[in-house]
């Protein structure tokens, strides 16, 4: 069991490197989601407590899990908080990377197909549906939900035994905390 978790953890860490590039690409879309290099946001941040923001990110992730229509194991770490320092000391966003693993290749294909069908029905706009710019050219989807102010990147990893999975990264727009002090100690 420990070997499976460490294998999944290594795959998630390597996926995070790809996601860093993916996040940069996603920030170039029409809807500014998350924190970018711009000094002025093109929306008014919603006032929200960090715990509420984490709960909202978990709920978004749960709905995405349901949209896949497949069952598997889900990684444990929850959403993290990052300051949107370029816009103000009381602004923050959430980031929730997670994976649905222990899947067969067919389940991975089914999950991606179901996401393609369900995202649009649930307020998401697919901004890219193609292949990752990696050696394996894994299928990936980028999507945005303007209503909930979240962006998504999901990659389908196949043919890897326990590493056969759907890897998600859900990132929020910037929220406004009650004060900068409310973000002290948040991560």
N, C-alpha and C positions, 0 to 999 in steps of 0.2 A: 504494500500500500504506500509506504514511504517513497519507494522508487517511482511509482506512478505520479505522486504529487510533485516530486522533484523534477521529473521529466516534463510535466505540465508547466511547472513554474519556469523551467528553462525556456520552454516554447513561448510562454507568455512574455518573459523578459526580452527574448529576441524579437517577438512581435511588437513590443513597446518601441524598439528602435525604429521599426517601420512606421509605427503609429505616430512618432514624432514628426516624420516627414508628412504623413497623412494629415496630421492636424494643421500643418502649415498650408497644405494644399486646400484643405477644407475652409480655412479662414479667407481664402480668396474669392469665395462665392458671394452672391448678391446679399445674402443675409449674414451679417456679422454675428457669429455665435462664438462665445468664449472671449478671450482677451487677445487682442492683436497689437500691432505696433502703432495703431492709430491712437492719437491722444484724445479724441472725442468720439464717443459712442454714437451710433445712429439710431439709438432707441433709449428709452428711459428705463433704467434698471429697476426691477421690482424689489421692494423692501422685503427682506426675508432673513430669518435667523439661520445660521449655518446648519443646525440640526434639521430644520424644516427643508433646507436645500438638499441635504443628504437623503432625507426621506423621499423627496420628489425624484431625485436621481434613481433611487432604488425602485420606485414605482414605475418610472420610465423603463428601466431595465426589465422589470417583471413583465410589463406589457410586451416588450420585444421578445422575451423568452416565449410567451404564449403565442406570439405571431409565428414563431418558427414551426410550431406544431410537432416538434420532436421532443423526446425525453432523453435526458442524459444527466451527467453530474455537472454541478455548477461550482466554479471556484468561489472561495470564501471572501476575500477582501472586499470591503465596501467602498463607497465613494470617498474621495479625498477633497479637501478644500485648498484652493490656491488663490492668493490675492491677485487682483487685477490692478497692480500698482500703477500702471501707466495712466489709469483713469481716476484714481482717487484711493486714499488709504482705507476707505470703508467698503470698497468693492471687492467681490470675490466670485469665483466660479467653482463648479464641482467637476470632477473627472471620475468616471467609474469604468475602469477596465475590468472585464470579466470574460470567462469562457464557459461554453457549454461543451463538455468533452466526454470521452468514452463513447463516441458515436461511430457508426459504420459510415463508409463512403456514401452509401445510399441515403442515410439520414442527413448527412451534411448537404447533399444535393437537394433533398426535400426541404430542409430548413431554409436554404437560400431561395429556392423557388417560392416557398410560402411567404418569406419576407418580401420578395418582389411584388407579390399579389397584395399583401396586407398593409404594407407601409402607406401606400396612397390612400387606402380606406381609413387610416387612422391618423390623418393629419400630417404625414411625412411626405416630403418631396425628394425623390431620388435625384441626386446631383451627379452621380457617377455610378455606373454599373459596368464593371469590366474586370481586368486582370491587374494584380499588384505588380509594380515594377521591380520584381525580385526574380531570383534564379528560377524559382518554382512557378512563377506566374499564377499564384493562387487567385481564385475568384474573390472579388471584393465589391462592396457596395458602400457608397457615401450617401447620406440622406440628412435632411434638416427638417425640423418641426418648428415652424415659426410661432405657432400658438403656444406651445410649451417651452419654447426657446432652448431647444437642445439640438445638438448635431450628433450624428452616428457614423461610425466606421466599423464595418463587420468584414472579417476575412474568413474564408473557408479553407481550412487546412485538411488535406486528405492523405490517405495512404501512409499514415504514421503510427498505426497501432493506437496506443493510448493518446498519441498526439493528434489524432483525427478529431477535429473540433471546429466549432464556430467561435471565433474570438471577436468580442465586441469592445468598443471604446465609446462611451457615451459622455459627452461634454456639454455643460450648460453655458448659457450666456452669463454675463456678469450680473450678480445680484448685489443689492445694497444692504449691508448689515446696519443694525441700529447705530453702531459707532465703530471706529477703528479698534477700540479696546475690546469689542465683542469678538474680534477675530484673533486676539492674542491666544496663543497655544493651540490654535486650530491647524489641522494638517489634512 
